[in-house]
């Protein structure tokens, strides 16, 4: 049996999300700062010889089927697995898309740059499935590490160096909890984009500030100032939540409130929000207290940083 397995990491978005969603980047230029973490979507292709078959949660089958059909690959089985919760706001569908593209490239004998994997994955979502969304999740999954993404008519990705001591500090002080609440609906995302197109001052001002904060976050990471990063993340959340009333439901606010009471200096919902997961950043002296506070109202998602991005993890060919 022929077999190819690839995996791709999900991400924490520190700031700038929404500014990578068309038409904003093409008109204003977007900026995102994010970090790939070692929780993975894994795609396994095998040659069953009985037509297309996808082994995944029913609601997750549209993406892999679209990717296989777009690639012109038939008579294969695709098994998709995640080690993170569905709907966690970590860019999981994009990580799955990138893992599938990495497996497909190997299956077809192609050697693709990481950015090409990201663009192929994004094309399946935005063109094949007509899902509104940006670029940041695909690039984090494909490239790994900490990134500053400048998004316009094309994406310029800059890797932010993270020496071992800085990685350890981020892993120690950054805490992620999953609320279990569902994330934003496509209707809410469309409402935010429509408000931008209508040039509503509240939305245009918020997006401009979020873009500027993301650029400063990249500088803070580069300089090793996690205290500054924390304050920037906290300010970003105030603008992010102003985009739409449904972005900050009670479950998100409950986690953030408990974390701040325990000493956290920064926090925000991950992804587009409306549910999913929360990132909080704690000073060293309060890390244990903040972790306990978050765990009292959310499911802890401990992580380490992924530096490699999408990669093949197993290839088998018939004897």
N, C-alpha and C positions, 0 to 999 in steps of 0.2 A: 504493500500500500504506500502510495506517495503521500507525504505529509509535510506541511509547513506551518510553523507557529510563530507568531510575532506578538509583541506587547507594546503598549504605549502608556505613559503616565498621565494622570489627571493633574490639575493645577490649583493653586491658591492665587486668586487675583487680588493684588494689593490695591490697585486703583486704575482708573481709566476705562473700565468696562462701559459699554454703551457708545463710547466715542469711536469704536471700531466697527460699528454697525451702520451699513449704508442707509441713507446717503451721506451721513455726517462726515466720514473720513474723506470722501471724494470732494466735498465742498469746503470743509474746514481743516481737515487733517486731524487724525486721532493719535492718541498716545496711551499705551497700556504698560503697566509694570506687573509682571506675574512671576510665579515660581512653580516649577514642576515638582511634584511630590511622588514618593515611591509607593503609590497605590495605582493599580494597573487594570486596563482593559486588555484582555488577551484573546486573539483570534487564531483559530486552528483550522486550516484547510486540509481536507483529505479528498481523495478521488474515489467516491462511492460508485460513480458510473450510473446513477439513477436519476439524473436531473438535479436541479438546485434543491438544497436542503439547508435550512438554517435552524440551529439549535440555540434558541435564546428565548427570553421572556416574550410573550406574544406582542406586547407593546413595543418591543425593541427590534422587531423583525423587519420593519420597513427599510431602515438604513442599510443593513447588510444585503438585503435583496436588491436594493437600488445600486449598491456598489458593485455587486457581482454582475448584474445586468449591464451596467455602464461599461464595465471592463470586458464584456463579451466572454466571460468565463462560464462554462456550463458543465454539467455532470460533476459537480463537486458538493461536498458537505462543508458547511461552515459552523463551527462551534464557537460561541462567544461567551466569555466569562469575565466577571468583574470582581475585584476585592474591595469594593466601596459600595455604599448604598445607592440604589436607584434614586434619582431626584435629589441628590445631595448638593447640587449647585457647584460641582467641581469640574464641569466640562466633560462629563463622562461619555456623552454620545460622540463628542469630537475625538476623544481618546480612542473610543471603539472604531471610529471611522479611520483614524490614522493607523491603528493596528491592522485593520483589514487591508488598507492600501499597502502597508509594508509586506504583508503576507502575499497579496496579489502580485506585487512587483517581483518577489522572489519566485512565485509560481510561474510567472511568465518570462523569467530569465532577465528581468530588467534591473539595472543598477540606478537607483534614484537618489538624488540629494534630499535631505530632510525637508527643505522648503517645498520641493515638488510633492512630497507626500502630504504636507499640510494643504497645499493648494488643491490637490486631487480630492482630499477628504472634504474640504470646504465646498468644492463644486458639487459633490454628491448631495450635500445638505441643502445648499442654497439654490442650485439649478435643478437637480434631480427631484428633490422632495419639496422645493419651494418653502423651506424653513427659514424665517428671518433670523439672521444672526451675524456675528462678526468673525474676525480672523484669530483672535487671541488664543482660543482654546486649541485650535488645530496646531498652531505654531508651538505652543507650550508642549503639547503631546509629541510633536515631531522632533523638536530640538532639545528639550529638557533644560534643566538649570534655571537660573534667574534671567529674565529677559526684559529689555526695554523695546517695545514694538512701536515704531512710527508707521502709521497706517494712512495711506492716501490712495492713489490709483493702484499702487503696489504696496507691499509690506516690507519695511526695512527692519530686520531683527538684529539687535545688538545683545550679545551675551555679557552679563554682568559677572565679573569674577567673584567667586565666593571661596576664600581660603578656608581651610578646615575649621579654624577657631570660629569664624563667622558663621559657617554652616551649623556648628554645634550650638551657637547662641540662638540662632533663628529657630532651630528645632526645639530648644528648651523653652524659649519665651513665647513662641507663637502656638496658640492652642485652638484647635478646631473642634466644634461640636455640631452634631446633626440634630436638627429639631424634629425631624420626622414629618414636617408639614410639606405639602406639595408646593412646587415652585410656581412662578408666574405662568399664566396662560398666554398663548399667542396673541389673544385679544388685548392684553395689557401691554405687551411689547409693541404691538401695532399702535396702540394709543399714544405711547411715548414718542414713537417715530413720527406719527401724524402731528403731534404737538410741536416737534422740532420743525417739521416741514411748514407748519403754520407760523413759525417763528414766535412761539409763545415765549415772552421774556423769562419766565420762571425756568423753563426747560433749556433755552439757549444759554442762559447764564450759568446754570448748574453744569451743563456739559463742558462749557469752556473752563470752568474752575476744576472739574474732575480731570480734564486733560492736563492742566498745569500741575495739579497735585501729583499725577502719575509720573511726570517728568522729574519732579523733586524726589519722589520715592526712589526712582532709579539712582539718583545721586546719593541719597541716604544709604542705600544698600551698598553702593560702590565705596562709600567712605566708611562703612561699618557702623553707622549710627542707627542702631535699632530703636533708641529712644525717639529720635526724630521721625523715623518711619512710623512709629506708633502714633504720634501726634498727627501726622499727615493722614494716616488711615482713619483716624477718628473724625477729622475734618471732612474727609471725603464722604464718609457715611451720611453726614448731614445734608450734603448736596445730592447724593445718590437717592436718599429716601424722599427728597423733594420732587423727584421726577414724576411720581405717581403715588396715590394714596395706598395702593395695594402692595407696594414694594416692601413695606415694613409691617408685617402682621404681628399680632401679640406674641407669638412664639419666639420670633426673632428678638423683639424688644425685651422679653423676659430674660433670655440668655445674656444679652448685653447689659441689662441692669444688674443681674446677679454678679457678672464678671466685674463690673465697675465697683460695686459695693465691696468686692473682695480685693480691689487694688489695681485692676486692669487700667491701663492708660490709653488704650485704643481698641477699636473694634468695629466690625462691619459685617454685613451679610455677604456671602460669596455668590458670585455669578450675578444674574439679573435680579435675584432675590424673589420676594413673595413667599419664601419658605426655604427649604434646603438647609444649608450649613452656615455657621457663624465663625468668623475668625476673631480672636481677641489676642492682644499682646500685653504681656505682663512684665513689670520690672522684676529683676532677679529676686528681690526680697519677697515678692508676693506670688511667685510662680505656683507653689504648692496650693496656696489658698485659692487662687484663681482657677486652677485645674479642678479642684474639688467643687467650687461653685458652679462651673460649667457642667460638670458631670452630674450635678443634682437636678438639672433641668434639660439636659441634652445628652445624646449618645457620643462619648468621646471618640474622636478619630485621630489617634496618634499617628505621626508620620515622620519619615526622614526625607531628605531632599534627593531627588533624582537628577543626575547630571548627564545622563546619556540619551534621553529621549527614546523614540521608537527604535526597536531593534528586534532582530530575529533571535528566538530562543531555542528553536529546534527545527531541524530539517531532516527528513527521512525520504529515501528514494527506494523503489522496488529493487530487490536483490537481482 
